[in-house]
């Protein structure tokens, strides 16, 4: 899911556009941080929507791909404790 306001290099966005993007990220649509089980539940709630995340219990940075046939339940470890 893209940011609500698309801002390109060279654009001079106003505060409303910037705040819409900051609020979108603050609502958890940016990088999610939680236990692996809770991240699995988040992925199950919107299975086709990819997201970046950090599993606090596994200490891993991961990407949820939006496709459960890729990686482990749709998650690919990017780094951290393996």
N, C-alpha and C positions, 0 to 999 in steps of 0.2 A: 504494500500500500504506500503510495507516494505521499510526501508532505502535502498539506492542504494548499499551500501557496508556493508555486514553482518560481524560484528566484535563480536567475542565471548570472554568471560573471558579468560585471559591468552594469547590472541593474541597480537602481537606487530605490529599494523598497521602502515603504513607509512603515511606521511602527505597528500598524494593524496587521500587515502581512508577516512581519517578523514575530509578533506575539502569537499569531495563529500557529506558526511552526513551532515555537517554543512550547506552547500549550499542548500541541500534538505530541511532542517528545515527552513532556512531563506526565502525560496521561499513560505512559508505559508503552508507547508504540515505537520507541527508539530502541535502546538496549535494555532488555529485561534482566533483573537480578533476583534470583530466588533459588530454592532447592530444585534438584533435578526432577523430583516428582511433581512439584508445582509447575515447572516449565513444561513437563509432559501434559499436564492438565490444560495449560494455556494453549499448547499446540492443538490439543484435541478440540478445544472450543472454536478454533478457526483453522482447520487443518490445511487450507490452501494458502495461508498467509505466512510468508517467511519472516523471520526476525533474528536479530543478534541477541545473544544472552550470555549470562555468566551464572553457572551453577555453583552456589555458595558451598554446598556440601561436598561436591566433587572437585571444587577449585579449578573449574575448566571454563575457558571462553569457548562458546559454541555458536554455530549457525544452525537454525532450524530452516530446512530447505523448502518446506511446504509440500514435500513428497515423502511419505513414510517409507517408501521402498529404498530411499537413499540413506546411507549411513546406518545409525542405530535409531530406529523409530523416527527417521527424518532428520536427526541431529548429526552434525559433523563437528568433531572437536577441532578447534583452531589452535589451542595451546593451553598450557597449564598442566596440572597433575594428570598423568595418564594411567 
